[in-house]
Amino acid sequence: MKWLFIFLNLVTFISCSENAKVNETTNAGSTAIIDSTTNDHASNTTLSITGCYMKVLNQDTVLLQLQQKGENINGKMVFDNFEKDGSHGMVNGKIKGDTLILIYDFFSEGMKSVSEELFKIRDSQLVRASGNIGMRGDTVFYKRDGALQFKNDNDFIKTSCDSL
């Protein structure tokens, strides 16, 4: 049941594909391979993504609060799902090029889980990835089978943290 929930959270936001691989080893030891055709921000260490971001899909809401120090990121993420269990936990990761690579360490249905979350940085928005997923140890991660997808309707809009 928890894997179904994790899978549904990851594929909730479907997107279009992009190419060009970047390897990144995360804090939990998982390796993410990111596909992109553009490099919107060659170095995002000068672009601050500190703040709060929100995605609303029908009656479901996802909230992301981030704190940036150089290319390192930490914060909180909450899935508030309508009529089903949500999740909440901490995120830690890095900015690599125009991509935010996070490990989401969370609780859902009373169980602790870990999953990789990827976002493209576009202006004041973060566009969440979708793609094929797999397991490595206790971590759900994006498979290295080619293309990740980032679709503009999968965007998290920067918002005032006071409104959360």
C-alpha positions as CSV (number, residue, x, y, z in Angstrom):
1,M,0.0,0.0,0.0
2,K,2.8,2.4,0.9
3,W,4.6,1.8,-2.5
4,L,1.3,2.4,-4.3
5,F,1.0,5.7,-2.5
6,I,4.6,6.7,-3.3
7,F,4.2,5.7,-6.9
8,L,0.9,7.7,-7.2
9,N,2.6,10.7,-5.6
10,L,5.5,10.5,-8.1
11,V,3.3,10.0,-11.2
12,T,0.6,12.4,-10.2
13,F,2.4,15.1,-12.1
14,I,3.0,13.9,-15.7
15,S,5.3,15.9,-17.9
16,C,7.2,16.2,-21.2
17,S,10.7,14.8,-21.9
18,E,14.0,16.4,-22.2
19,N,17.6,15.0,-22.8
20,A,21.3,15.5,-21.6
21,K,22.4,13.5,-18.6
22,V,23.8,14.7,-15.3
23,N,24.8,12.3,-12.5
24,E,24.4,13.3,-8.8
25,T,24.9,11.3,-5.7
26,T,22.5,12.3,-3.0
27,N,22.9,12.4,0.8
28,A,21.1,9.0,1.1
29,G,23.6,7.5,-1.4
30,S,21.2,7.2,-4.3
31,T,22.3,8.3,-7.7
32,A,19.9,10.4,-9.8
33,I,20.3,10.7,-13.6
34,I,18.7,13.8,-14.9
35,D,17.7,14.4,-18.4
36,S,17.3,17.9,-19.9
37,T,17.6,19.6,-23.2
38,T,18.0,23.0,-21.8
39,N,20.3,24.5,-19.2
40,D,18.2,27.4,-18.2
41,H,20.5,28.3,-15.4
42,A,24.1,27.2,-15.8
43,S,24.9,27.9,-12.2
44,N,22.0,28.3,-9.7
45,T,24.3,29.1,-6.8
46,T,23.5,32.8,-7.5
47,L,19.8,32.2,-8.0
48,S,18.1,31.8,-4.6
49,I,15.3,29.3,-4.4
50,T,14.9,29.9,-0.7
51,G,11.2,30.2,0.1
52,C,7.8,28.4,-0.1
53,Y,6.3,26.7,-3.2
54,M,2.8,25.3,-3.7
55,K,1.1,23.0,-6.2
56,V,-2.7,22.5,-6.2
57,L,-4.2,19.8,-8.3
58,N,-8.0,19.5,-7.9
59,Q,-8.4,19.2,-4.1
60,D,-4.8,18.0,-3.4
61,T,-2.1,20.4,-2.3
62,V,1.7,19.9,-2.1
63,L,3.7,22.4,-0.1
64,L,7.5,22.8,-0.3
65,Q,9.5,25.0,2.0
66,L,13.2,25.3,1.1
67,Q,16.3,26.9,2.5
68,Q,19.3,27.3,0.2
69,K,23.0,27.6,1.3
70,G,25.1,27.7,-1.8
71,E,24.1,24.7,-3.9
72,N,22.9,22.8,-0.7
73,I,19.1,22.7,0.0
74,N,17.1,21.6,3.0
75,G,13.5,22.0,4.0
76,K,10.1,20.5,4.4
77,M,7.5,18.9,2.1
78,V,3.9,18.1,2.7
79,F,1.4,16.3,0.5
80,D,-2.2,17.2,1.7
81,N,-4.4,14.8,-0.3
82,F,-8.2,15.0,-0.4
83,E,-9.9,11.9,1.1
84,K,-6.7,9.9,1.3
85,D,-3.6,9.8,3.4
86,G,-1.0,12.5,2.9
87,S,2.6,12.6,3.8
88,H,5.0,15.0,5.5
89,G,8.8,15.1,6.0
90,M,12.1,16.7,5.4
91,V,14.0,17.3,2.1
92,N,17.7,17.6,1.6
93,G,19.7,17.9,-1.6
94,K,21.6,20.0,-4.1
95,I,21.2,22.2,-7.1
96,K,23.0,20.8,-10.2
97,G,22.7,23.0,-13.2
98,D,19.0,23.9,-13.6
99,T,17.9,20.9,-11.6
100,L,17.0,20.6,-7.9
101,I,17.8,17.0,-6.6
102,L,16.1,16.2,-3.3
103,I,15.7,13.2,-1.0
104,Y,12.3,13.3,0.7
105,D,12.4,11.5,4.0
106,F,8.8,11.3,5.1
107,F,6.0,9.6,7.0
108,S,2.8,8.4,5.4
109,E,0.2,6.0,6.9
110,G,2.4,5.8,10.0
111,M,5.3,4.4,8.1
112,K,8.7,6.1,7.3
113,S,9.7,6.2,3.6
114,V,12.4,7.8,1.4
115,S,12.0,9.0,-2.1
116,E,14.0,11.0,-4.7
117,E,12.3,14.2,-5.9
118,L,13.6,16.2,-8.9
119,F,12.6,19.6,-10.0
120,K,13.6,21.9,-12.9
121,I,14.2,25.5,-11.8
122,R,12.4,27.9,-14.1
123,D,12.2,31.5,-13.0
124,S,10.1,31.6,-9.8
125,Q,8.8,28.1,-10.3
126,L,9.9,24.6,-9.7
127,V,8.7,22.0,-12.2
128,R,8.5,18.5,-10.7
129,A,9.8,15.4,-12.6
130,S,7.9,12.3,-13.4
131,G,9.3,9.1,-14.9
132,N,9.8,5.4,-14.2
133,I,10.8,4.6,-10.6
134,G,12.6,1.8,-8.9
135,M,13.9,0.9,-5.4
136,R,17.5,0.9,-4.2
137,G,17.7,-0.1,-0.5
138,D,14.9,1.8,1.2
139,T,14.8,4.6,-1.4
140,V,12.4,5.1,-4.3
141,F,14.4,6.7,-7.1
142,Y,14.0,7.6,-10.8
143,K,15.3,4.7,-13.0
144,R,18.1,5.3,-15.4
145,D,16.1,4.2,-18.4
146,G,16.4,7.4,-20.5
147,A,14.0,10.3,-20.2
148,L,12.6,12.1,-17.2
149,Q,9.7,14.3,-17.9
150,F,9.1,17.9,-16.8
151,K,5.8,19.4,-17.9
152,N,4.8,23.0,-17.3
153,D,1.5,22.0,-15.7
154,N,3.5,20.2,-13.1
155,D,4.8,23.5,-11.7
156,F,5.1,24.6,-8.1
157,I,4.5,28.3,-7.8
158,K,6.6,30.4,-5.4
159,T,4.3,31.8,-2.7
160,S,4.6,33.7,0.6
161,C,5.5,31.4,3.5
162,D,3.1,33.5,5.6
163,S,0.2,32.2,3.6
164,L,0.9,28.6,4.5
